Amino acid sequence: RKSLEMARKAARRCVQGVGTLPRIAITARECALRNQVDAAPAPATLPQQRWMSSSAPADGLPMRPESRVGQFKQDLAKLREKAHLGGGQTRIDTQHGKGKLTARERLKILLDEESFIEYDQLMEHRCTEFNMDKQKFPGDSVVTGQGTINGRIVYVFSQDFTVLGGSLSEAHSLKIRKIMDKAMLTGFPVIGLNDSGGARIQEGVDSLGGYAEIFQRNVLASGVIPQLSVIMGPCA
């Protein structure tokens, strides 16, 4: 009603010469629209957003944000568990059968308890040739990071023979190069536990180039930081 009264007053002013016709016509229209809005019934409860639906993803609806976070945490935990198993329990048993420890078991003995901080735990190789895309392991064939020995910081890498014979891939090389760079930057020692069948031939020059990058760092670090190598198995 108020909107209609405003429209009538505006019309009267127009007749009396107050204001301009275009403006009054627009005002009247606006008032009519407002009146329709005011008179419209209250809308029913809005349906939930698709992502707020309580339906399961199997119904074709996206999960809630909190559900996605929960799923991500579960997937991450599974990947980390897989990384800790290296090449799998069967290969770990084979390693133990030869009287040898795994890469992580060696680090556990070498470093102070609970001091190891792992780097690039989920890094995988990117080779797709020779069906290598079907043979991926989180962390690839080396475990890298930093820890302490008698309270003093050291950088370490431990090659994992249970993953493709500990062969050196591009990703393997990148992980080792990272800790060597950090060791030279901070002045702390680097320790390598070697147990590898050599270059991963499926990756060709990428693997060989990885060796070249590591050897270059060995040269640059010579006389700058302590470098220790421990031969734990075949080291081609």
N, C-alpha and C positions, 0 to 999 in steps of 0.2 A: 504493500500500500504506500509506504513512504516513497518508494521509487516512482510509482505512478504520479503521486502528488508533485514530486520534483519535475517530472516530465511535463505535467500540466502547467506549472509555474513558468517553466522555460518557454512553453508555447505562448503563454500570455505575454511574457516579456517580448517575444518575437513580434506579436501583433501590435504591441505598444511601441515598437521601434527600438526596444532595448536589445542590444546584441545583434548578431548577424545570423542570417538564415542557415548557412552551412553548419556553423558551430552549434546552433540550437537543434538542428536536425540530428547531428551526431550525438548530442547530449541526450536527446530523447531516445535514440536507439540504444545508447549505453544503459540508460535507465531501464529500458525494457529487458535488456539482456540480464541486468542485475536482478531484476524482478524474477526472471525465470530461474536464475541460479538460487535465489532465496527461497523460491517456492518448490524447488526440486527436492524429492525425498532423500533422506540420508542414505548414502551408498551402503550396500551390504559389506560385511567384513571382506577386505581384500584377500584374495587367495595368496597363499605363501609363495614366495619366490621359489623358482625351481631348485636353487641350491639350498633352500631351507626345508625342502621336502624331507619327510622322514622315510620316504621310500628307499629301498635298497638300490644300489647302482645297477643291479640286474634289471630293474624296471626301466632302464634307459635314462634315468635322471642323474645329474651330477651329485656327488657327495657334498655334504656340508663342509665348510672350511675346516671345522674342527675334526671332521672325519678324515679329511685329506691329510691333515697334520698327523693324525694317529696312524694312518696307513703309511705315510712317509717314514715315521719312526720305526714301524715294524719292518719295512723294507730295508732301512738302513741297518737295523740290528741284524737282519739276515745276511746282508752283505758283509758286515764286520765278522760275523761268525764264520762265514765262508772264507774270508781272508785269513782267519786264524787257522783254518784247516789246510791252507795251502793247496796242494794237489789232491787232497782228500785223505780220508782215514786209511784207505787201503795202501796208498803210497807211503803214508807215515809209518804204518806197520812194517812195510818193506824196509824203510830206512832204519827202523829200530832193529829189525832182523839182522841187519848188517853191522850192528853194534854202533850205529851212528845216531846222533841227535838231530833234531830238526833245526831249522834256522832260528826259530823263536826260542827253543829250549837252550840253544847256545848263548843267545843274548841274555836270557834269564840268569845263566850262570856267570857270564862275564860282568854284568852291570850290577850296581847296587839294587837292592830290592825296591820295587815300585818306582824306579827312577826313569824308566824308559819312556820316551815320548816319541811316538811313531809319526813319520811323515808319509804322505801320499799312500795311505793304506788301501785305497780303493782304485788306484790307477791301473788301467789295463792297456794292453798293446792294441794297436790299431790296424794290424795286418789282416787282410781278408783273403789273401791268396793261399792256395794249398789247404783250403778248409780251415784256416786258422781262426776265422770268425766264429767257429764252433768250439774253439778251445781257448776260452778266456777265463782268467782267474783274477779276482780282485787283489791288487797289490803286485801282480805279475810274479816274477821269479826271484825277487829280492825284498828283504825287509830292511828299511832304513829309518834312521832317526837319531836322537841324541839321548844320552843318559849320563850317569855319573859312576866313577870308580873311586872308591874311598872319598866320596864327596866332591870329586873334581870332574868337570864336564868333559865329555868326549863325544865325538860324532862317530856313528857306526853304520856299517851295512853288513848284512848276513845273507848270502845267496841261498836260495831255497831249492834244493835238488828235487824235491817232490813236485815242483811245477816245471814241467818240460825239461827236466834234467838240469835246472838252474841256468839254462841257456840265456845268453845276454841278448835282449831285444832293445829296440829303441827306447821303450818305456823304462826298462831295467837300467839302461845307461842314464836316462834323465834323472832317475831317482838317486843314483850314486853321485852324479855330477852336482846335484843340488846340495847334498851334505858336504861334499868337498869344497864347494864354493863358500858355504857357511863356515866351515872350519877355517879356511884361509882368511875370511873376513873377521872372524872373532879371535883367531890365534889358538884355537884348541886342537888337540890331536884328532886324527881320523884313524879308525881301525876297521879293517876289512876282513870278514870271515869268508874265505873263498871255497866254494863247493859247486863247480859249474862244468858242464860239458863243453863250454866254449860258445862261439857265436851261434845265434839262432838262424840257421841257414835259410829258413823260409822268408826271412826279412831282407836277405841279400845285403846290399850296400848300407842300408839303414843300420843294421847290426854292426857291420865293420866300422862305419862312421862313428857309432857309439863308443867302440873301443878307442878310436883315435881321440875322441873328446876326453875320455877318462885319462889316457896316457898323457895328453897335453897338460892336464891338471896335475898329474903326478910330477911332471917336470917343473911346473910353476910353483908347486908346493914344496919342492925339494929345498931343504935348508931354511924354509920358512916356518913350517909346522912339522911335528912328528907324524910320520906315516907308518903304520904297522899293518902287516898282512899275516894272516894265519891260514895255513893250508889245511882244510878240513876234508878234502876229497879230491876228485879229479879236477884239474884246473887247466884246461886246454887253452 
